[in-house]
Amino acid sequence: MYTDKQPAFDEQVPVQRPSALIDVDSKRRYELVPKDVISLGKDKDNDISLENDPAAHGCHALITFAVNNFWLEDLGTTCGTFLNDVRIEKPVMLSPGDSILVGRTRFRIE
């Protein structure tokens, strides 16, 4: 039977879901636990505060847990958020081994 239906959003699940975000410089490890939203930015009230990063915005990016995976989203910042050295324009799915740049802070996904 022919169908023109696109693959379902929930079929885009990687083989292994990320479990941690590692700050490459400080080696600080942030466990990724399935919750609705993890905020990253310069403000102290973010889940991951980048208060010492002069290039980070107050609330710079979000990591959202949806469809059984983690997704990275820039919040319209002027300097952008990068996944594997490519500026993101829409939410992108995270996988182990990915590199994230928020301001001047680089993270590695495990």
N, C-alpha and C positions, 0 to 999 in steps of 0.2 A: 504494500500500500504506500503510495507517495504522500509525503507531507512536506510542507515548506517551513515547518516549525523549527526555530532556532534551538540549539542546545540550551537546556535549563541553566539558570544562574548557579544553582547548587551543584552542577556537574563540574564546576571549575575548581575543585578541591585538589590541592597538591598531594603527592604521595605521603609526605610527612608534614604535619602542622608545626609551625615555629613554637618554641618553648621559652626563648629568652632573647632579650635585647642587651647587647654588650657595648658599653662605651669604649671605643677603640683606644683612646688616650689614657683614661683613668682605669680601665679594665673593670669598672663597676658593672655588675650584672643586675638586670631588672627582669624578674620572672614575668612571662606573659601568661596571665591567667584569664580564662574566658570570662570577661565581663563586658558590659556594653561599650564603654569608651575609656581609653587611656590618653590623657592629654600630655603634650610635650610643649614646653615654651619657657620663656624667661621668668614669668611670674612664679612666685613661691607656691601658689595654690595648685599648680599643675601636678599631675601624678608623677611626671618626670620633669623636675625643675632644672632648667639650664640657665640659672641666674648669673653664672660667670661667663656666659657666651654673649659678647656684645652684638653679634649678628642675628641672634634669635629674637623673634617677636614675643610679646607677652604670652599669647596662646598661638603657637606656630603651626602645630600639626596634631592630628588625631590618629590613634590606632584603634580601630573599631573591630569588635568581634561580631561577625555576622556570617551566616551560611557556613557554619562550621570552620571558619578560618579567620585570620587577622588581615585587616585591610588598612593601608596607609593613605591619609588624605591631607593635603596642604589646605590651610585655612585662608587662602588668598594673600599670602605674604608677598612682599616685593622681591625678596631674595629667593623665594621658592623653597621647595622640599624636593630632594633628589633620591631616587631609587636606582642603585647601580649606576650612578653618575649621569642619570637622565632625569631632567626636571619632570615632575608629574603634573598633569593637568586635571586628573580625575582620580578617584580612589583606585588603588592598585593592590592586588593580593600579594601578601608577603610569603616568602619561602625561606627555609634554612639556607644560609650562605649569602643572602642578600645583604647589600650595604645601603644604609640610609644616611643622608646628610641633612641635618636640621641646623640652620645657621652655620656655625663652624664646627659643630659637634658631629662626629661620625660614629655611627652604630653599626654593629654586625648582628645579623639575625642567626640564632642557633635553633 
